[in-house]
């Protein structure tokens, strides 16, 4: 009986690892432009993404994207480059790895919400051209993240590396909040194709992100700082969802992208609260 139990546990663990690997690789293909190989166990590696299935693995994909920037930051600091330069290089690498998909959403939302009517706002958000509001939003997003990351790098490269991984994971889960809380604002587009994210899928994603925050907190940054950053990131995503509801009566892919960006900013800034106190 003991032998049977061990065999059952081993097979169950193998199945969980297989499922986690497939889900993480699928999420990476959706959330990044990284060259993700095809696993032997994947039956349909390039099938249309199902966000309800991908959601729990979004934080893991975000952590890997964050790690791509963390590697650059660690190398830059090893070469004694100043913290701000290292932070800018790290953010550049992470943004390239993600294909700038969330930055694009933030810019479109900033431009669109300057429209006079709901219909005009949705029309502007669909326009691929970058306007003044969108440009300012991108500059402010990059500036805030670079400044916060540089300050964290001042504590040590290990802290900044951990912060990038933490923010990458937490912000991807938080970026799903509008999709879980709001109905699509238009009958077509990315938001409509996803529909309303199932609550269970969303909360599993949040749970995975919270686990990453706890692990990083216990290992490097400090549990209290990590949990505070998580709470602030979640609050920022909820604020983005509330703004989307007020401005256009629902969610779009751009609202989700903006929620991720605001959550990442809040997460990085939250890690700095109290650090400069005398």
N, C-alpha and C positions, 0 to 999 in steps of 0.2 A: 504493500500500500504506500509506503514511503517513497519507493521508487516511482510509482505511478504519479504521486503528487508532485515530485520533483520534475518529472517529464512534462506534466500539465503546466506547471508554473513556467518552465523554460519555453514551452511552445507559446504560452500566452504572452510572455515578455517579448519573444521574437516577433509575434504578430503586432504588438504595440509599437515596437521599434520600426517595423516595416511600414506601418501606417503613418508614423511620425515622419519618416524619411520621405515618403511619397508626398505627404501634405506639405512639408517644408519646401521640397523642390518645386512643387506646383505653385506655391505662394511666391517663391523667388522669381519664377518666370513671369508672374503677374506684377509683382512689385518692383522688379529691377530689370536692368539690361545686362546683367552679369551672364557670362556664358555657362549656363546651367546644363550639366550633362544629363543624359537620359539613363535612369536606373533600369536595370534588367527586370525588376519586379513591376515597373510601370506598364500598364496595358494601353493607356491613352494619354501619353505625356503632353500632347499638344491639343487636347480637346478644349472646347470653350470653357473658361473658368466658371465654376460654381462657387459664388462667394460664401454661401452658407457652409460649404465644405472647407473652403480656404481660410475662413475667418479665424479659427483657433490657431492656425499656423502663421498668421500675419505677424505677430510679435517676433517669432523666430526668424522670419524673413527680414524684418526690420532690424533685428539684432545683427544679422549677417551684413546687411547694408551698412549699418553703423560701424561694424568691425572693419569694413573696407576703408572707411575714413580713419578709423583708429590706427590702422597699420601705418598710414601716411603720417599721421600726427606723431606716432612713436619714432618713426624714422627722422622726421624733421627735428624733433627735440633731441634725438641722439646726435644730430649734426649741429646742435646748439643754435638752431634758428630761433628767433624770438617767439614767445607764446602766440602773439597775434598772427604772425606769418604761418606758424604751424597750424593754428586753428583754421585759417582761411584755406590752406592747402587741404586740410582734412575735410572741410565742408565741401570743397570743390570735388574731391574724390567721391564722397558719399552722394552728392547730387548727381554726378555723372553716372554712378552705379545705379541710381534709381531712375535715371532718365528724366529727372526734373518734373515728374508727373504731378507731384503735390504742389510744387512751386507754380506750375502752370494753373492749377486750380485756384490757388490763392490770388494770382494776378487777374484771372478771369472774374472771380467773385468781386474783387475790389473795383474793377472797371464797371461791372454790371450793376452793382448796387448803387452806382451814381445815377442810374436811369430814373426817369420820372414815374413810370408805371411798371406794374409787374411784367407785362408783356415786353416792354422795352428792356427791362433788366435781363430777362431771359434771352432776348435777341442779342444784346451786347455780350453776354457771357458766352454765346456761341461763336462770336466773332474771334478769329484767330489773331487779329491785330492787338498789339499791346498799347494800352492807353496810359495816360499820366498817372491815374490812380493805381493801376496795376504795376507800373514801374516803381512807384513809391513804395508799394506794399512789398515788392521783391527786395528792394534795397534795405528797407527796415527789417525784414525777416532775416536776411543774411547778416546785417550789421549786428542785430541783437544776438543771434546765435554765435557769431564769431567772437563778439565781446565776452559773452558768458563762457564760451569754451576756452578762450585765452585766459580768463581769470581762473578757471578750473585747472588749466595747464600750469598756472603759477604755483598751485599746490603740489604739482608733480605730474609727470606724464601718465602715471598709472591711474590717477584720478580722472584725468581728461579722457583716457581710453575707455575707462569704465562708464563715464558719463555718455559717451557717444553710443555705446552698446545699449545702455539703459534707455536713453532718449529714443533711439531707433525702434526698440521693442515697444515701449509704452505708447509712443505717438501713433504707431500703426494700429494698435488696438483702439485707442481713443478716436482715431480718424474714422472708425466705423460707426461712431455714435449717431451721426445724422441719418445714416442708412437704416439703423435699427429703430430710431425714434420717430422718424418722419416718413410720410408718404412721398413718392416722387412728385416733383413740382411740374413736370411736363410728361406727356404720354410717350415720348421717345427720348433717346439719349442714354448716357451711361447709367444715370440714376434709375431710369425706368427699366432698363434691361436687368438690373439687379433686383428691382422691386424693394420691398421692405425686408431688411435682414431679419432672420429669425432671432428672437430674444435669446434662445439657448446658445446659438452660435456666437452672438455678440458677447455674452457673459463668459463663455468659455475662453474667448479671445482675451477678455479683460483679466480672467484668472491666470492665464499663461503670462501675460504682461506683468501682473502682480508678482508672480513667482520669480520672473527674471529680476524685477526690482528688488525683491527680498534677497536673492542670491548675490546680486551685485552689491547691495547694501551691506550684507554681512561680510562679504569678501573684501571690499575695497573702500567704498564711500562712507558707509555708516548706515544702519537700518533706518534711523529716524530721518535723515536727509533724503534717502531714497523714497521712503513712503510719502514724505511731504511733497516731493517732486511729482510723484505719481498722482496725488490728490489734486495738485494744481493743474497738471496736464489734463486730467479728466474734467475738471471744472472748465478749462479753456475750451475743450471740445464740446461740452454742453452749451457753452455760450455761443459757439459757432452754429450749433444746431438751432438754438433759439433765434439767432439772427436770420438764419435761413428761413425759418418758419414765418417770421415777421415780414421779411422782405419779399419772398416769392412764394410763400405758402407751402414749403416743403423742401425736399433735398434734391440735389443734383450731384454729379461726380465732382463738380467744382466746389460745392459746399463741403464734401468729404475731404477733398484735398486741402482746403483752407483749415478744416478742423485739425488735420494732421500737423500742419505747419504751426498753428497756434499752440497745439499741445506740445510740440517739440520745443518751442520757445519757452513755454511755461515750465517745462520739465528742466531745461538747462538753467534757467534763471532760478527756479526753485531750489536747485542744488547749492546755490550760492547764499541763500537766506541765512543770515546769522554768521556767515564765515568771516565777514570783515568787522564784526563787533569787537570792541576793545576788551 
